Amino acid sequence: MNAKQANQISIIHFISECLKINPVKANANYCLYISPLRTESRPSFKVSIEKNLWVDYGLGIGGTLIDLIITLYPNLNISEAINLASHFKGNSFSFQQQKEKLSANPIKFVITKIQSITVDIDLSKYIEGRGIRVGNASQYVKSIQYNYGKWTFKAVGFKNLKGWVLRNNKFKGCTHSSISLITNNSSNLIVFEGFFDFLSYLELYPDDEFTYDYLVLNSLSNTQFLKEIIPNYNLIHLFLDNDKAGCTMTNLIIMEYQNLEVVDRSILYQNFNDLNDYLIHQKLRKE
């Protein structure tokens, strides 16, 4: 089998049978997935049915089936990727066995440079576009340069307990998924879903910066950490998103901790998806 023949194998079938991932959305033209290349909460990995090509909008990369295999398993060269694809075409069980052997060396984020956010013009503009002054954000975020496979990227980095949360205008991901906790020896805690909401709060209420402790979930999948943290506080303010997932989680937290004072603050930005959306709108109104 050559590369041309290998790339005729259905990417959708490969993702379904070998990666065990089902599309979040599918129609006659394409399938949309949670990316198999990184951690994300909203699907941004698209496969064209007609062209049999994939694109990861978060990473800004895409290509053929062979490109996908090499991206998933960067230790492979093209010949090895073709060989792997040939096993999949003839025998999905044989391919699955080889895939499991390779999974011990998955593609990883490699941080290559950490700088002050103020020295990066593009990332500074991205932050300012979110309604946040770079000077205010600079003590909480950094300019992160990182490698992902053979590609090099830059992103705004926000420290969590295990690594970095990474954001730019095309990408949302993390080196390791975890929460971020900023402590000021307060008995009151404010909980945010993402770090731009945390920065937005400080932009809106700068006098509160050292008044509260702040917990940034960085993903609703990290809510298991709450049981270790919330009981340590007398008053908890929730600033989660106004989408279905955020509202559901807000209600679950209030019900779970009925013995504590837990307050839903999303009414402050009830006509917006989150606090950052509200901040951007407020600043646009003033211009």
SULUR-V838434 format. One record per residue. RES is the residue in one letter. OMEGA is omega as a letter, one per 20 degrees, with the letter a starting at -180 (* if undefined). NEAR is the number of other C-alpha atoms within 12 Angstrom. Layout:
{{RES	OMEGA	NEAR} {RES	OMEGA	NEAR}}
This chain:
{{M	r	21} {N	a	18} {A	a	22} {K	r	16} {Q	a	17} {A	a	31} {N	r	32} {Q	r	25} {I	a	29} {S	r	29} {I	r	40} {I	r	35} {H	r	24} {F	a	37} {I	a	32} {S	a	21} {E	a	21} {C	r	31} {L	r	28} {K	r	17} {I	r	23} {N	r	24} {P	r	26} {V	r	20} {K	r	19} {A	r	18} {N	a	14} {A	a	11} {N	a	16} {Y	r	23} {C	a	33} {L	a	29} {Y	q	35} {I	a	30} {S	r	36} {P	a	35} {L	a	40} {R	r	33} {T	r	30} {E	a	30} {S	r	26} {R	a	24} {P	r	28} {S	r	32} {F	a	40} {K	r	37} {V	r	40} {S	a	26} {I	a	22} {E	a	16} {K	a	21} {N	r	28} {L	r	28} {W	r	38} {V	r	32} {D	a	33} {Y	r	27} {G	r	32} {L	a	35} {G	a	23} {I	r	27} {G	r	29} {G	a	24} {T	r	34} {L	r	38} {I	r	37} {D	a	33} {L	r	39} {I	a	42} {I	r	30} {T	r	33} {L	a	32} {Y	a	31} {P	r	26} {N	r	22} {L	r	27} {N	a	18} {I	a	26} {S	r	19} {E	r	25} {A	r	33} {I	r	30} {N	r	27} {L	r	40} {A	a	41} {S	r	31} {H	r	24} {F	a	33} {K	a	27} {G	a	16} {N	a	17} {S	r	23} {F	r	18} {S	r	20} {F	a	26} {Q	r	26} {Q	r	17} {Q	r	24} {K	a	31} {E	r	17} {K	a	15} {L	a	22} {S	r	20} {A	a	14} {N	a	16} {P	r	23} {I	a	26} {K	r	26} {F	r	30} {V	r	23} {I	a	28} {T	a	17} {K	r	19} {I	a	23} {Q	r	24} {S	a	25} {I	a	33} {T	a	27} {V	a	18} {D	a	23} {I	a	18} {D	a	19} {L	r	35} {S	r	32} {K	r	22} {Y	r	27} {I	r	37} {E	r	30} {G	r	23} {R	r	32} {G	a	33} {I	r	35} {R	a	30} {V	r	31} {G	r	21} {N	a	25} {A	a	35} {S	a	25} {Q	a	21} {Y	a	30} {V	r	36} {K	r	33} {S	a	38} {I	r	35} {Q	a	28} {Y	r	28} {N	r	20} {Y	a	28} {G	a	28} {K	a	19} {W	r	21} {T	a	19} {F	r	30} {K	r	35} {A	r	43} {V	a	45} {G	r	41} {F	a	43} {K	r	33} {N	a	28} {L	a	22} {K	a	16} {G	a	22} {W	r	34} {V	a	40} {L	r	40} {R	r	36} {N	a	33} {N	r	24} {K	a	20} {F	r	31} {K	a	37} {G	r	38} {C	r	37} {T	r	32} {H	a	26} {S	r	30} {S	r	31} {I	r	35} {S	a	37} {L	r	32} {I	a	31} {T	r	21} {N	a	17} {N	r	15} {S	r	20} {S	r	22} {N	a	30} {L	r	36} {I	a	43} {V	r	47} {F	r	44} {E	a	42} {G	a	40} {F	r	42} {F	r	43} {D	r	39} {F	r	41} {L	r	39} {S	r	38} {Y	r	39} {L	r	31} {E	a	30} {L	a	24} {Y	a	18} {P	a	18} {D	a	11} {D	a	21} {E	a	26} {F	a	19} {T	a	19} {Y	r	29} {D	a	30} {Y	r	39} {L	r	41} {V	a	41} {L	a	39} {N	r	43} {S	r	34} {L	r	32} {S	a	21} {N	a	26} {T	r	29} {Q	r	16} {F	a	24} {L	a	32} {K	r	14} {E	a	14} {I	a	29} {I	a	33} {P	r	22} {N	a	20} {Y	r	28} {N	a	22} {L	a	27} {I	r	34} {H	a	33} {L	r	41} {F	a	44} {L	a	45} {D	r	38} {N	r	30} {D	a	21} {K	a	14} {A	a	19} {G	r	29} {C	r	25} {T	a	17} {M	r	30} {T	a	32} {N	r	24} {L	a	20} {I	r	32} {I	r	24} {M	a	16} {E	a	18} {Y	a	23} {Q	r	17} {N	r	15} {L	r	20} {E	a	24} {V	a	28} {V	r	26} {D	a	30} {R	a	26} {S	r	30} {I	r	21} {L	r	24} {Y	a	26} {Q	r	19} {N	a	16} {F	a	21} {N	a	26} {D	a	35} {L	r	41} {N	r	37} {D	r	27} {Y	r	31} {L	r	33} {I	r	29} {H	a	21} {Q	a	20} {K	r	20} {L	r	13} {R	a	10} {K	a	9} {E	*	8}}
